[in-house]
Amino acid sequence: MRKKIVAGNWKMNLDYTDGLSLFSEVINMVKDEVTGDQQAVVCSPFIHLHSLAQMAKGYHKVAVGAQNAHQAESGAYTGEISTKMIASVGAQYVILGHSERRQYFGETNELLAKKTDMALKNQLKPIFCIGETLEERQAEKHFDVIKQQLVEGVFHLEAVDFDKLVLAYEPVWAIGTGVTASAEQAQEIHAFIRKEIAEKYDQTVADGITILYGGSCNPKNAAELFAKEDIDGGLIGGASLKSRDFVDILKTFN
C-alpha cells in the first residue's frame, strides 16, 4: 500500500511564536481526529524546524520538513542551509523543486538532481515537485515538460533510492490562483507520471511511490481528488496555514 500523505507548505509565513502555536493545534487535532494511517508532513521555514521536530517526537502521524536546501554538504555559501543541517534538527522531509523555486530562483532540473542526491545522502525524504505552466499546458507541452523534469531531476537514481522519494504534481497555473485542475485532469497527469516510472524502473516501483497533488487543494475538493486511483494525497499551501482546514484535508483519508 502506498503511503497517504498530506504535506503542508507554510512558505514564507508565520513568525516563530505563531508557527509553534499553529503546529501545536495541528498535532492536537491529529491526535484527536485522525483515525487512519495517513501522515501529515509540515514543511515550515527553517526557524521553526528544531522546535517542531521536538514537538512531534515520538508521534508518527506528524512529521516535519524543510522547504528547500542547498546542493552542497557545507562550505562558503553565506545564507544557505544544507541537508545535513536540516536532518540534524530532526526534520525528515525536504521540498525540492517547488514551482516558486524554479520560477523565482532559476532552479534547474540539473541543480535539483544534485539537491536530491544530497538530501538522500543525509537521510532526508525529498518531496520532489514537477508541473507545467499555463503556457506549456496551452501549447500542449505538459506531458513533455513533466517527463523532462523526471528524466533530468530524478531518473538518474537507482530504484532503491528512487523508492525513497515522494513526488508532487503542481499544475503551476493552479497555484495561488484559486483555479484547481479538475480531478480528471489531475488523475491524468498522475497516471502519466506513474507510467513513466514503470517504463524507467518497473511496475512495482511505480505502484509503490506516493504522488501528491499540489494545486489549490482545500477541504472542499480534497475528497474528489483523493478518490482518484493515482492521487495519494496533497501538497497544501494556503490551507496549511489554518489548522482546521489542514486537518480536515488530512481526515479525508480516515
C-alpha positions as CSV (number, residue, x, y, z in Angstrom):
1,M,0.0,0.0,0.0
2,R,1.3,3.5,-0.9
3,K,1.6,5.9,2.0
4,K,-1.1,8.5,2.1
5,I,0.5,11.9,2.9
6,V,-0.8,15.4,3.2
7,A,2.1,17.9,3.3
8,G,1.7,21.5,4.4
9,N,3.9,24.1,2.9
10,W,3.9,27.2,5.1
11,K,6.0,29.1,2.5
12,M,7.4,32.4,3.9
13,N,4.7,32.8,6.6
14,L,4.4,32.8,10.4
15,D,6.9,34.2,12.9
16,Y,8.4,31.8,15.4
17,T,5.6,32.1,18.0
18,D,2.8,31.8,15.5
19,G,4.4,28.8,13.9
20,L,4.7,26.9,17.2
21,S,1.1,27.8,18.0
22,L,-0.2,26.5,14.7
23,F,1.8,23.3,14.9
24,S,0.5,22.6,18.4
25,E,-3.1,23.0,17.2
26,V,-2.3,20.6,14.3
27,I,-0.8,17.9,16.5
28,N,-3.6,18.0,19.0
29,M,-6.3,17.8,16.3
30,V,-4.5,15.0,14.5
31,K,-4.3,13.0,17.8
32,D,-8.0,13.5,18.5
33,E,-9.4,13.2,15.0
34,V,-7.2,11.2,12.6
35,T,-8.1,7.5,12.7
36,G,-6.3,6.2,9.6
37,D,-2.6,5.6,8.9
38,Q,-2.1,8.7,6.8
39,Q,0.7,11.1,7.7
40,A,0.9,14.8,8.0
41,V,4.1,16.5,7.0
42,V,4.5,20.1,8.0
43,C,7.2,22.0,5.9
44,S,8.0,25.2,7.8
45,P,10.6,27.9,7.5
46,F,14.0,27.0,8.8
47,I,13.5,29.0,12.0
48,H,10.8,26.6,13.2
49,L,12.3,23.2,12.3
50,H,14.1,22.2,15.5
51,S,11.2,23.2,17.8
52,L,8.6,21.5,15.6
53,A,10.6,18.3,15.4
54,Q,10.9,18.2,19.2
55,M,7.1,18.7,19.5
56,A,6.4,15.9,17.0
57,K,9.0,13.5,18.5
58,G,7.5,10.0,19.1
59,Y,4.3,10.8,17.2
60,H,4.5,9.0,13.8
61,K,1.4,10.6,12.2
62,V,3.1,14.1,12.1
63,A,6.5,14.7,10.5
64,V,8.4,17.9,9.8
65,G,10.2,19.0,6.7
66,A,12.1,22.0,5.2
67,Q,11.0,23.9,2.1
68,N,14.4,23.9,0.4
69,A,18.1,23.0,0.9
70,H,21.5,23.7,-0.7
71,Q,23.1,21.2,-3.0
72,A,26.5,21.2,-1.2
73,E,27.3,19.4,2.1
74,S,28.9,22.5,3.5
75,G,31.1,25.5,2.5
76,A,31.2,29.2,1.8
77,Y,27.6,29.7,0.8
78,T,26.5,32.6,3.0
79,G,22.9,32.4,4.0
80,E,22.3,28.8,2.8
81,I,21.2,25.7,4.7
82,S,22.5,22.2,3.9
83,T,20.5,18.9,4.1
84,K,22.9,17.7,6.8
85,M,21.9,20.7,8.9
86,I,18.2,20.1,8.3
87,A,18.5,16.4,9.2
88,S,20.5,17.3,12.4
89,V,17.5,19.1,13.9
90,G,15.1,16.2,13.4
91,A,13.4,17.0,10.2
92,Q,12.6,14.1,8.0
93,Y,11.5,15.7,4.7
94,V,12.5,18.5,2.3
95,I,10.6,20.0,-0.5
96,L,12.7,20.3,-3.7
97,G,11.9,21.9,-7.0
98,H,8.8,23.8,-5.9
99,S,7.5,25.9,-8.7
100,E,8.3,29.1,-6.8
101,R,11.9,27.9,-6.5
102,R,12.0,27.1,-10.2
103,Q,10.4,30.4,-11.2
104,Y,11.9,33.0,-8.8
105,F,15.3,31.5,-8.1
106,G,16.0,29.8,-11.5
107,E,16.4,26.3,-10.2
108,T,17.0,23.9,-13.0
109,N,16.5,20.1,-13.2
110,E,20.2,19.7,-13.2
111,L,20.6,21.6,-9.9
112,L,17.6,19.8,-8.4
113,A,19.2,16.4,-9.2
114,K,22.2,17.5,-7.1
115,K,19.9,18.6,-4.3
116,T,18.1,15.3,-4.4
117,D,21.3,13.3,-4.2
118,M,22.4,15.4,-1.1
119,A,19.1,15.0,0.6
120,L,19.1,11.2,0.2
121,K,22.8,11.1,1.4
122,N,21.6,12.7,4.6
123,Q,18.6,10.5,5.1
124,L,16.0,13.2,4.2
125,K,13.0,12.2,2.1
126,P,12.6,14.6,-0.8
127,I,9.2,15.8,-1.8
128,F,10.1,16.4,-5.5
129,C,7.9,18.8,-7.3
130,I,7.1,18.8,-11.0
131,G,4.5,20.5,-13.1
132,E,3.7,22.7,-16.1
133,T,2.9,26.4,-16.5
134,L,-0.2,27.7,-18.1
135,E,1.7,28.5,-21.3
136,E,3.1,25.0,-21.5
137,R,-0.4,23.4,-21.0
138,Q,-2.0,25.7,-23.6
139,A,0.8,24.7,-26.0
140,E,0.0,21.0,-25.2
141,K,3.6,20.5,-24.0
142,H,2.6,19.5,-20.4
143,F,3.5,15.8,-20.8
144,D,6.9,16.7,-22.4
145,V,7.7,19.1,-19.6
146,I,6.8,16.7,-16.9
147,K,8.8,13.9,-18.5
148,Q,11.8,16.1,-18.8
149,Q,11.6,17.1,-15.2
150,L,11.5,13.5,-14.2
151,V,14.3,12.4,-16.5
152,E,16.7,15.2,-15.6
153,G,15.8,15.6,-12.0
154,V,15.3,12.1,-10.5
155,F,15.6,9.3,-13.1
156,H,19.4,9.1,-12.6
157,L,18.6,7.4,-9.2
158,E,18.8,3.7,-8.7
159,A,15.5,2.1,-7.9
160,V,16.4,1.7,-4.2
161,D,16.9,5.4,-3.9
162,F,14.0,6.5,-6.1
163,D,11.8,4.5,-3.9
164,K,12.5,6.9,-1.0
165,L,11.0,9.9,-2.9
166,V,7.6,11.5,-2.7
167,L,6.6,13.2,-5.9
168,A,4.2,16.2,-6.0
169,Y,2.5,17.3,-9.2
170,E,2.0,21.0,-9.2
171,P,0.0,22.5,-12.1
172,V,1.6,25.9,-11.8
173,W,-1.4,27.5,-13.4
174,A,-3.5,26.3,-10.4
175,I,-1.3,27.6,-7.5
176,G,-2.5,30.6,-5.6
177,T,-4.9,31.4,-8.5
178,G,-8.0,29.9,-7.0
179,V,-8.1,27.7,-10.1
180,T,-7.9,24.0,-9.5
181,A,-7.2,21.4,-12.0
182,S,-10.2,19.1,-12.3
183,A,-9.9,15.8,-10.6
184,E,-9.8,14.2,-14.0
185,Q,-7.0,16.5,-15.2
186,A,-5.0,15.7,-12.0
187,Q,-5.6,12.0,-12.3
188,E,-4.5,12.1,-16.0
189,I,-1.1,13.6,-15.1
190,H,-0.6,11.4,-12.0
191,A,-1.3,8.3,-14.1
192,F,1.2,9.6,-16.8
193,I,3.8,10.1,-14.1
194,R,3.3,6.5,-12.8
195,K,3.5,5.1,-16.3
196,E,6.8,6.9,-16.9
197,I,8.2,5.5,-13.7
198,A,7.1,2.0,-14.7
199,E,8.9,2.3,-18.0
200,K,12.1,3.6,-16.4
201,Y,12.1,1.2,-13.4
202,D,9.3,-1.4,-13.2
203,Q,5.6,-1.6,-12.2
204,T,6.4,-2.4,-8.6
205,V,8.4,0.8,-8.2
206,A,5.7,2.8,-9.9
207,D,2.9,1.3,-7.8
208,G,4.8,2.0,-4.6
209,I,5.6,5.7,-4.9
210,T,3.4,8.3,-3.3
211,I,2.4,11.1,-5.7
212,L,0.7,14.2,-4.2
213,Y,-1.4,16.8,-5.9
214,G,-0.3,20.3,-5.3
215,G,-2.6,22.8,-6.8
216,S,-5.1,24.7,-4.7
217,C,-6.3,21.7,-2.8
218,N,-8.7,22.5,0.0
219,P,-11.3,20.8,2.3
220,K,-14.0,21.2,-0.3
221,N,-12.2,19.4,-3.2
222,A,-9.9,17.0,-1.4
223,A,-12.3,14.1,-1.3
224,E,-12.9,14.2,-5.0
225,L,-9.1,14.5,-5.8
226,F,-8.0,11.8,-3.3
227,A,-10.6,9.4,-4.6
228,K,-8.7,9.1,-7.9
229,E,-6.6,6.0,-8.2
230,D,-3.2,7.6,-8.6
231,I,-3.5,10.6,-6.2
232,D,-2.1,9.7,-2.8
233,G,-2.5,13.0,-1.0
234,G,-1.8,16.7,-1.3
235,L,0.9,19.3,-1.1
236,I,-1.1,22.1,0.6
237,G,-0.2,25.8,0.5
238,G,-2.7,28.3,1.9
239,A,-4.9,25.8,3.6
240,S,-2.0,24.6,5.7
241,L,-1.9,27.9,7.5
242,K,-5.3,27.1,9.1
243,S,-5.2,24.1,11.4
244,R,-8.9,23.3,10.9
245,D,-8.6,23.3,7.1
246,F,-5.3,21.3,7.1
247,V,-6.5,18.6,9.4
248,D,-9.9,18.4,7.6
249,I,-7.9,17.6,4.4
250,L,-5.9,15.0,6.2
251,K,-9.1,13.5,7.6
252,T,-10.3,12.8,4.0
253,F,-8.3,9.5,4.4
254,N,-10.0,8.5,7.7
